[in-house]
Amino acid sequence: MISKKALVGAGVLASMLMMSSSVLAQTVGFSQIGSESGWRAAETTLTLQQAKDRGIDLKFADAQQKQENQIKALRSFIAQGVDAILIAPVVATGWDSVLEEAKEAEIPVILLDRMVDSSDDLYLTAVGSDLVHEGSVAGQWLVDELAGKDCNVVELQGTTGSSPAIDRKNGFEQAISGHANVKLIRSQTGDFTRTKGKEVMESFLKAEDGGKNICALYAHNDDMAVGAIQAIKEAGLKPGEDILVVSIDAVPDIFQAMAAGEANATVELTPNMAGPAFDALAAYMKDGTMPPKFIQTESKLYTMKDDPQAVYEQKKDLGY
Ligand code: AHR
């Protein structure tokens, strides 16, 4: 016969287990921008994996590149009473109302990889890289590589109004300012996609004497660079030689291009934003520990000297 003491003990244990599972097995909503790039695909894969490993029930919403869809997804997460929300915000503006609604519902929001211009008391923390720094690392690489040689640069910007497009542009311009030999002659959005990157590069090449007047391409992500490389080849020029190529993300495809001598440098952005985000969330939910408002991930420059083929082999099965 089971004693009363044992029953009381079992009850305490059961309620302790329930408490710990309510802390660990959270339901989290994740509003993802879409799947515009290889980097974004990897971020999605890693977020789903990180959630699974931690026993989190992740409700995933793909916004197909539209802010209105992200706002709808957030409202639906709030209505469902999720424990927390992750969002990679497509653009920087226009989030105040929905973030206020989440705050009123006491649902912590964590920003992934992009920033918003709302007050920082409307979100718990933001996980991302220093986007200005990434642009300036790319610019500095070009300045050093040119060693004073005159160079006309064309730029493929990310999605208009997104924080990486704004900051990577600023960082690059800061790095080349004061170097009169480096001139930014054309700059247009390629929306972070391969197709648009190719399309816009074709128009740059056409407008600049078939590309003879262009010495370097700076692309705000590798996917646009890969599209542009194709356009440069189709124009009869050699990417990586006739036109230097520097971009951001460090996705496997750019290492293949580097190994083939068709791209020159990339700045790494880790797709694992969810790991630090879930760690911060777990500490916050456990005992109210407030994370810093910005959790910065590392940025690393890779050039052709870094054995791009080997890096490609390491990265190719990581969900990009
Ligand atoms: O916000 C990060 C950027 O968004 C990545 O550099 C790009 O590839 C993506 O789609």
Residues whose N, C-alpha, C, O or C-beta is under 5 A from the ligand:
A	BS01	AHR	E36 S37 W39 R40 D113 R114 P164 F192 H220 N221 I248 D249
